[in-house]
C-alpha cells in the first residue's frame, strides 16, 4: 500500500492544515521526515487551531491565508512534491443557511487554488478530500463509485463541483489529481466546541461532560465511521500511487468501513466507553435537518482496497477508546 513513512524527504503542502484532518496529516508527515508546509485561513466556524500542531518535534512552515491567495500559495508551492488539499467548509447545516459562503469556500476558492497549481507547480500530486455527501440519499447499499451523485444539500453540491474541478484539471491539464470521498471521520484534534461540524464531535463532547446524547428521529439511521489515522494512511497511499503514475489523473475513490452502526448504537458505544454517566435519548428532528438527511449510508471501498491496497484497521470501539483518552489528556478542546 505504501504509508506516510514512504513520504520521508518529500516536500508536502497541507491546505486546511490547522483543522481536524489537516493537522493529523501534517503531524504524520512531519514525524515521517517530510518537509511540511501548512496553509489555513483559520475561519472561526471551521475549528482550525494553531494548538493542533503544538508539541511537535519538527519545524513546519505555517501560513494563515486562504487557498485563493495566489501570492501566498505560489510561494508555498515552490518545490512541492505533494499537495494534500483538505481545506473547505464541511457543515451541511451551515451550507443551507449561508449558501453563498459555502460556494465561495468550496468552489471559487478551490478553482482559484487549482489555477495557481497549474501555473506554478503543475507537476505536483494533488490529493483532494471530498465527501460521501455528494451521493445524496442512497439508492442502494453499499454505495460504490458508480452510484449517481445527487446531493441533498448545498454543501454536497459544492463539494461535488470542487471535486469535478479537480477531475477536469487532471484530465485536461494533466495534473495528477485524485479525490477521496470521505465518510464520517472521527478521532483526535477534532473541534468539539461547535455543533455544525457533524454529530460525532458533538457526541464526544457530551460524553466527556457526562451529558445526555440526543439522537434524532428513531436512531436507526446507519453510518460507517473511519478513524482519522486510517484516513491519513489512505491519503498518503493515494499520493504515492499518483506520484508513481499508477492512478489516472482525476480519479476518485470512496472510503468506508466494514462496520455499519446505527446512530443509536454509535451513541451507546460512546456512553459505554466514556463511562461518564452519559445516556442516550431520542428527540425529534430539528426543523429543516430532516429534509437534508440521507438516511442509511454505507460506502463500498472495494475500489480503494484494490487500487491502493487499503482497508480500515481501526474498529469503532477501539477508535472511540483512544479518542476519548486523547481528549481527556487535552482538555482545552472542550
C-alpha positions in Angstrom: 0.0 0.0 0.0 2.7 2.4 0.9 2.3 4.6 4.0 3.1 8.1 5.3 6.6 6.9 6.2 7.3 6.5 2.4 6.9 10.2 2.0 10.0 10.9 4.1 12.1 13.5 2.3 9.2 14.8 0.3 8.0 18.4 0.3 4.3 18.5 1.2 1.8 21.2 1.4 -1.3 20.7 3.5 -4.3 23.0 3.0 -6.6 23.3 6.0 -3.6 22.1 7.9 -4.6 23.6 11.3 -8.0 21.8 11.2 -9.0 18.3 12.2 -7.9 16.0 9.3 -5.3 18.5 8.1 -3.4 18.8 11.3 -3.3 15.0 11.7 -2.0 14.8 8.2 0.6 17.5 8.8 1.8 15.9 12.0 2.1 12.4 10.5 4.1 13.8 7.6 6.4 15.8 9.9 7.1 12.7 12.1 7.8 10.7 8.9 10.5 13.1 7.9 8.8 15.1 5.2 9.2 18.9 4.8 5.7 20.2 5.7 4.1 23.5 4.8 0.7 24.4 6.1 -1.9 26.9 4.9 -5.1 27.6 6.8 -7.4 30.6 6.8 -8.5 29.9 10.4 -12.1 30.6 9.7 -13.7 30.7 13.1 -16.6 28.4 12.1 -14.3 25.6 11.0 -12.5 24.8 14.2 -8.9 25.2 13.0 -6.4 26.0 15.8 -2.7 26.5 15.9 -2.6 24.4 19.0 -3.3 21.3 16.9 0.3 21.5 15.8 1.9 22.2 19.2 4.3 19.8 20.9 5.7 18.5 17.6 9.4 17.9 17.4 9.6 19.2 13.8 9.7 22.5 12.1 6.7 23.4 9.9 6.0 26.4 7.8 2.6 27.7 8.7 0.8 30.5 6.8 -2.5 31.9 7.8 -4.2 32.6 4.5 -7.0 31.4 2.2 -6.1 29.0 -0.6 -7.3 31.6 -3.1 -4.4 33.9 -2.2 -2.3 33.4 -5.3 0.9 35.0 -4.0 1.0 33.0 -0.7 0.0 29.8 -2.4 2.7 30.3 -5.2 5.3 30.8 -2.5 4.3 27.7 -0.6 4.1 25.5 -3.8 7.8 26.2 -4.6 9.5 22.8 -4.8 6.4 20.9 -3.5 6.0 17.2 -4.4 2.6 16.5 -2.9 -0.4 18.7 -2.0 -3.0 17.4 0.4 -5.9 19.7 -0.4 -8.1 19.3 2.7 -9.3 22.9 3.1 -13.0 23.5 2.8 -16.4 24.2 4.6 -17.9 20.9 5.9 -21.1 21.9 7.7 -24.2 20.7 5.9 -26.5 22.8 8.0 -24.4 26.0 7.6 -24.3 25.5 3.9 -28.1 25.7 3.8 -28.2 28.8 6.0 -25.4 30.6 4.1 -25.1 29.0 0.7 -23.1 31.8 -0.8 -20.3 31.4 1.7 -20.2 27.7 1.1 -20.0 28.3 -2.6 -17.1 30.7 -2.1 -15.1 28.3 0.1 -15.8 25.0 -1.7 -16.0 26.1 -5.3 -14.5 29.5 -6.1 -11.5 29.1 -3.7 -10.8 25.6 -5.0 -10.8 26.7 -8.6 -8.5 29.6 -7.8 -6.2 27.2 -6.0 -6.1 24.8 -8.9 -5.3 27.6 -11.3 -2.3 28.6 -9.1 -1.2 24.9 -9.0 -1.5 24.8 -12.8 0.5 27.9 -13.3 3.2 27.4 -10.7 3.5 23.7 -9.8 1.7 21.5 -12.3 3.9 18.5 -11.7 2.8 18.2 -8.1 0.5 15.4 -7.0 -2.8 16.8 -5.6 -4.8 14.6 -3.2 -8.2 16.2 -2.6 -10.7 15.3 0.2 -14.3 15.1 -1.0 -17.3 13.6 0.8 -19.8 10.8 0.6 -22.4 13.6 0.9 -22.1 14.1 -2.9 -24.2 10.9 -3.4 -27.2 12.2 -1.5 -29.8 9.6 -0.4 -28.5 6.2 -1.4 -30.5 4.2 -4.0 -28.7 1.0 -2.9 -26.2 0.0 -0.3 -23.2 -0.2 -0.1 -22.7 2.9 -2.3 -19.9 2.4 -4.9 -18.4 5.0 -7.3 -21.0 4.2 -10.0 -23.8 5.4 -7.8 -25.5 8.6 -9.1 -24.3 11.8 -7.4 -27.5 13.6 -6.4 -26.6 15.7 -3.3 -29.4 16.7 -0.9 -27.7 19.9 0.5 -25.7 22.9 -0.7 -22.5 21.5 0.8 -22.8 18.3 -1.2 -23.4 20.2 -4.5 -20.5 22.5 -3.9 -18.1 19.7 -2.8 -19.1 17.8 -5.9 -18.3 20.9 -8.0 -14.9 21.2 -6.3 -14.3 17.5 -7.0 -15.2 17.9 -10.7 -12.7 20.8 -11.0 -10.0 18.5 -9.6 -11.1 15.9 -12.1 -11.0 18.4 -15.0 -7.6 19.7 -14.1 -6.4 16.1 -14.1 -7.9 15.0 -17.4 -7.4 18.3 -19.3 -4.3 19.9 -17.8 -2.6 16.6 -16.8 -2.2 17.4 -13.1 -2.0 14.2 -11.1 -5.2 14.8 -9.0 -7.2 12.3 -7.1 -10.2 12.8 -4.8 -11.2 10.7 -1.8 -14.8 10.7 -0.9 -14.7 10.5 2.9 -17.4 9.1 5.1 -17.8 10.1 8.8 -14.3 10.7 10.2 -13.6 10.9 13.9 -10.6 11.0 16.2 -8.1 13.4 17.9 -7.9 17.1 17.1 -11.5 17.5 16.0 -13.2 20.7 17.1 -15.6 19.8 19.9 -16.9 23.3 20.7 -19.1 23.8 17.6 -22.4 22.0 16.7 -22.2 22.3 13.0 -19.3 20.0 12.2 -21.0 16.7 12.4 -22.7 14.5 15.0 -19.5 12.6 16.1 -17.7 15.6 17.7 -21.0 16.6 19.4 -21.3 13.1 20.9 -17.7 13.1 22.0 -18.1 16.5 23.7 -21.3 15.4 25.5 -19.9 12.1 26.8 -16.8 13.9 28.1 -19.1 16.2 30.1 -21.4 13.4 31.2 -24.3 14.9 29.3 -27.2 13.2 27.5 -26.6 12.3 23.9 -29.6 13.4 21.7 -30.2 11.1 18.7 -32.6 12.5 16.1 -35.6 10.5 14.9 -35.7 6.8 15.9 -31.9 6.5 15.8 -32.0 3.7 13.2 -30.0 5.5 10.5 -26.9 3.6 9.8 -23.4 5.0 9.2 -19.9 3.8 8.7 -17.2 5.7 10.6 -13.5 5.9 9.8 -10.8 6.9 12.3 -8.6 9.8 11.2 -5.4 7.7 11.5 -6.8 5.4 8.8 -7.7 8.4 6.7 -4.2 9.8 6.9 -2.8 6.5 5.7 -5.1 6.3 2.7 -4.4 9.9 1.7 -0.7 9.0 1.8 -1.3 5.9 -0.2 -3.2 7.9 -2.9 -0.3 10.4 -3.1 2.2 7.6 -3.6 0.2 5.8 -6.2 -0.4 9.1 -8.1 3.3 10.0 -7.9 4.1 6.6 -9.5 1.5 7.4 -12.2 -0.5 4.4 -11.1 -3.7 6.3 -10.8 -5.4 8.0 -13.8 -5.4 11.8 -13.4 -8.7 13.0 -12.0 -9.6 9.7 -10.4 -12.0 9.5 -7.4 -12.4 6.8 -4.8 -14.7 6.0 -1.8 -13.7 5.5 1.7 -15.7 3.3 4.0 -15.7 0.8 6.9 -16.9 -2.8 7.2 -18.7 -1.8 10.4 -22.2 -0.4 9.8 -23.7 1.0 13.0 -26.9 2.8 13.7 -26.7 6.3 15.3 -28.2 4.8 18.4 -25.5 2.1 18.5 -22.8 4.7 18.0 -24.2 6.8 20.9 -24.5 3.8 23.2 -20.9 2.7 22.5 -19.6 6.2 23.2 -21.5 6.2 26.5 -20.1 2.8 27.5 -16.6 3.7 26.7 -16.6 7.1 28.4 -18.3 5.7 31.5 -19.1 9.3 32.5 -22.7 8.8 33.3 -24.0 9.9 29.9 -27.1 8.2 28.5 -28.9 8.4 25.1 -32.3 9.8 24.3 -34.3 10.1 21.1 -35.5 13.6 20.1 -37.5 14.8 17.1 -35.6 16.1 14.1 -34.9 19.8 14.2 -36.8 21.8 11.6 -35.0 21.6 8.2 -32.4 19.0 9.1 -34.8 16.1 8.3 -35.1 17.5 4.8 -31.4 17.0 4.1 -30.9 13.8 6.0 -29.6 11.0 3.7 -31.0 8.0 5.6 -28.8 4.9 5.8 -25.3 5.1 4.3 -22.5 2.6 3.8 -19.6 3.2 1.5 -18.3 0.5 -0.8 -14.5 0.9 -0.6 -13.7 -2.0 -3.0 -12.0 0.3 -5.5 -9.7 1.9 -2.9 -8.9 -1.5 -1.5 -8.0 -2.9 -4.9 -6.2 0.2 -6.1 -4.4 1.4 -3.0 -4.3 -1.9 -1.1 -6.0 -0.1 1.8 -8.7 -1.1 4.3 -9.5 0.4 7.6 -7.5 -1.0 10.5 -9.3 0.6 13.5 -12.7 -0.7 14.7 -15.1 1.8 16.1 -14.9 0.8 19.8 -11.1 0.9 19.8 -11.1 4.2 17.9 -13.5 5.7 20.4 -11.4 4.5 23.3 -8.3 6.1 22.0 -10.2 9.3 21.0 -11.8 9.7 24.5 -8.4 9.2 26.1 -6.8 11.8 23.9 -9.4 14.5 24.8 -9.2 13.7 28.5 -5.4 14.4 28.2 -6.1 17.6 26.2 -9.0 19.3 28.0 -8.5 22.6 26.1 -10.6 21.1 23.2 -13.6 21.5 25.4 
